[in-house]
Amino acid sequence: MVNKINKFRNLTNPTFILFLVFVAINLFFALATPRFFNLSNYMNILRQSTMVIIVGCGCTFLMMTECLDLSVGSNLALSCMIYSYLVVFGMPGLGIAPLSLLAAGIIVIIIGALIGSLNALLVTRYNFEPFIATLGVMYIGRGLALATFGGKSIRTGFPEGFEVIGNGGIFGVPYLFIIVFLAIVIFSILHKKTLLGKHAVAIGGNKTAAFFSGINPNRIVTSLYVITGCLAAFTGILTASRLEHGDPRTGTGFEFTVLVAVLLGGTPLSGGKGTILGTVIGALILTVLGNGLNAMDILKFYQIVFKGIILIGAIVLHTQLRTRRRNALIAAGTKA
């Protein structure tokens, strides 16, 4: 009976079902258009999904605690602009390009941490709803990004090596792929093997019970907001390097793409559970959808409608699978 229960758990695992959906979408586009199924296009898909995956790792932890962060897109844009501005105008005295890039990067990461701290302060100290708090910070960040260079992009004057981390690689493997792989491994370990991951799940499951068991919810939530802010700032650096310019409009809608990827991956807004692998697959599904629909010459506004349908369908599927799985396990346990 135990073997039957374990087998049923594996077959109804939401992450496994999501992977099958991912495979099915790839097969559909491979058959629908000859421009989709080739190595160059899949490399492009992986590059496009890297930023969502990196920030999604932090947002997955946040959503496990029943919080969210809508400021990651404006954080990315502000970081992209400040990084570009510092490299071009702010640090000419450093002389050596790698040194100026490193110094600018450190400053930007600190700014990202401060944005995360502001979100945490509003949520934990002043008891703002995470949606309202991070929405307000989103607008502040976007306004600051536009104000950095008078609403204009920074496109010239970058030092040699500025584009390396976003477009370079080693032994044929892009640095972006190495970075996203490390992010997945690190956050998977944090989730499964550390107190941070266990406490995040506990807080989302029952905040009061977590508190009385010795967990400090505010400290965990603050740490996760700071980590997510740093990740968003880091992706701003990567974006500037990849695009080879700073644009204050970069990352518009990015926060909702990340949110949808995390939701698709099986982390509910109610918190209490989630997986990094699920978020990765969710991000890849969204990227494949956008890429495949573009290859089929589907108009942009129809793509948005289609993605909305996919999100609703995925949430309904997750809910039904969770209910069936719970009922089946109860029935199997009763028979045993």
N, C-alpha and C positions, 0 to 999 in steps of 0.2 A: 504493500500500500504506500509506503514511504517513497519508493521508486516512482510510482505512478504520480504522486503529488509533485515530486521534483521535475518529472518530465512535463507535466502540465504547466508548471511555473516557467520552464524554459520556453515552451511553445507560445505562451501568452505574455512573455516579457515585452513590455512596451518598446524597449530599445531594439529588440530583435524585430518586432513588427515594423518599427520605423526604418530599420535597415532594409527590410524587404520593400517598403514603399520607395526608398531611395533607389534601389536596384530597378524597380519597375519604371520609375520616372526616367532613368537613364536609358532603359531599353526602348521606351516610347520615343524619346527624342532621337535615338540612334536610328530607329526605323523611319521616323518622320522627316528627317533632313540629313543629307550626306555631309553637311558642314559641321555636324555636332561631334561625331565619333572619330576623333583623331587625337594624337598625343599633345599637339600644340594647344588644342582647345581645352583639354583637361588640365594642362599646366596653367592655363589662363584662369580656369575655374578655381583651382587651388589658390592661386594668387589673390583672386577676388574675395575669397572666403577667409583669408588669414586674419584680417582686422576684426571681423565679426566673431571668429573663434576666440581670439585672444581676449577681447573685452567680455565675450560671452562666458568665459571661465569665471571671471570675477562676478558677473551678474548672476550666474547660476548659484553661487554661494549666497549672494544677497537674497535671492528669491527663495532659497531654502529657509531663510529666517523670516519670511513673509514681508520682505522689503523689496524695493526695486530702485533703479537709478535711470531717470530719463535725461540726465545731464551729460551722458557719455558722448553724445554726438557733438554738442557745443564744446565740451572739454577737448575732444579731438580737434575741432576746428581752431579753438583758441591756442592749443598747444602747437598745431601746425604753423599758425601765423607767428607766434612768439619765437618758436625755434627758427623759422626762416628769417625773421627780423633780426634776431640776435646774431645769427651766422653772417648775415649780409652787412648789417649796420652796427651791431652792438659790441663786437669783440675784435675790432681790427688790430688792437694792440697785442693780442696774443700771437699774431704772426703765423704760427704753425697751424695749418688747417685742421689736422686731427684733434689738436688741443682745443681749438675754438668749437669744434663740433661736440666734443665731449663736455665742455663747460656749458654750452647751450643746452645740451641734452639733460644734464643734471638739474639745471635751473627749471626746465620745463617739467621734469618729473616732480620736483618739489611743488610747483604750481598745481600740478594734478593732484598731489596729496592734499594740498590746501583746499581744493575744490571738494574732494572727498570728505575732508574734515568739516567743511561747511554743511554739506548734506547731513553728515552724522550729527552735528550739533543741533540742527533744526529738528531732526527725527527723534533723537534720544533726550536732549535737554529740554526742548520746547514742545515736544510731543506733536509735531506736525505729522500729518499723514505722509508717508514716503512719496506718494504720487504728487501731492501739492508741493512739498519741499523741493523735490528734484526738478519739478516742472519750472518752479521759480528760478532755480539755479541754472536751468537750461537756457532760459531767456537772458539771464545775466551774462552767461558765458558767450552766447551767440552775439550779443551786443558788443561785448569786449573784443571778440574776434573781428567784428566789422570795424571797430574803432582803432584797432592796432595800426593799420596803415591806411586810414581814411576810406575804408570800404573797398580798397583796391587789392589786387593780387600782387605778390612779390615774385617776379619771374626771372630776374637777372641778378648777377653779382655773386652767385654762389661759388664757394671755393671748390677746388678739386677734391674729389672724394665724397662730396655731399650726397651723391646718388648711390653710393656703393651698397649701403645696408638695405636699401629698398629694391635695387635692381641687380646687385652683384651676387656672387655665389662662390662656392669652393668645391672643386672636383665635380663640377656640373650640377651641384645641388644649390638652389637659391638660398640665400641667407634667411629669407622670409619663411621658407619651409622648415629650416632648422629651428628658428625662433618659435614657430607655432607648435612644432613637435615638442619642444622643451616645455612650453606652456601647458600643453595637454598632459604631459607626464607629471609635471610638478603639481598641478591642481588635482589630478587624479589621486596622487599620493596624499595631498592635503585632505582630500575628501575621505579617503578610505582608511588612512593610517594615522591621522593626527587628531588631537582634541579639537582643533579649529573646525574641522569638518563635522565631527560628531556633535559638537556644541551647536553648530549652525542648524543641523537637522533637529536637534532637541528643542531649540528655541522656536523653530517653525512649527514643530509638532504641538508643543504646549509651553508657552513662554513662562507661565506661572510655575508649572512643575519644574521647568529648567532652573528657574531662579531658586526655588526651595531645595533643589539638589546641589546647589553650590555654584551654579553657572552665573556669570555676570552678563546678562543679555546686552546691555548698553556697550560694554567693552568689546564684545564680539562684533556687534553691528558696526561700531565705530571703526574697528580694524578692517572690516570687509569693505566699508565705504572708502576708506583710504586706499586699500589695495586696488579697488575698482577704478578710483580716480587716477592712480598711478598707471594702470594698464591703459586707460583711455588716453592719457598724456603720451604714453609710449607709442601707441598706435598713431597719434598725431605726428610724432617724429618719423615713424615709418612711412606714413602717407606723404609727408613733405618730401622725403627722400625718393619714394617711388615715383611720384608725379613730377619731381624736380621743380616744384614751385610751391608757394604758400597761397592758399585761397581761403578767404574767410567763410565761403559758402560750402566748403568741404564738410562732409558728414551730415548734411541736411537729411533728416529721416533715419540716420544711422541708429539712433536709440531705439526706434521701433523695429528695425531689422533685427537688432540684437534681442529685443524682447520677444519677438516672434520666434527666433531661433531657439531661445531657451524654453519657451512654451512648447514648441514642437518637440523639443528634446525630452519632454516629460516632467519638467519642473513646474508645478502649479503655482498660481499667484497666492494660494493659501499656505504655501511653504510646507516644510516637514519632510521633503524628499527631493531627489533630483540626481542627475548623473552628468558628468563632464562629457562622456561619450555620446550621450543623447543630444547634448547641446552641439557637439561637433557635427553629428549627422544632420541635425536640424539646420545648421548654418550651410552645410553642403547642399541640402535639398533646396533651400532658398536660392543659392547661387546657381545651381543647375537649372532651376526653373527660369530664372532671369536670362541665363545664357541660352537655354534651349528655345525660349519664346522669341528672343532676339534673332536666333538663327532661322526661325520660321517666319520672321518679318511680322510678328504680331505687334500691333501698336502698343505704346507704353501704357496708356490708360486701361487697356484691356488686361495687360499684365498685372496691374494693381488689383483689378477685380478678381483675377484668377488666383493670385496669392492669398487674397482674403478668403476665398472659398476653400483653398487648401488648408489654411489655418483653422477655420471653423470645423472642417471635416476631421482634421487631426485631433482637435480637442474632444470632439464627439467620440471618435474612435478610442482615444485614451480613456475617456470616462466609462465607456461600455466595457472595454477590456478589463479595467480595474474592478468594475462591478461583477463581471462574470468570473474573474479570477478569485475574488473574495468569496462569492457564493459557492463556486466549485470546491475551493479549499475547505470551506465550512462543511459542505456536504461530504467530501472525502474524509475529513476528520471525524465526522459523526459516524460514518460507516465503519471506520477503523476502531 
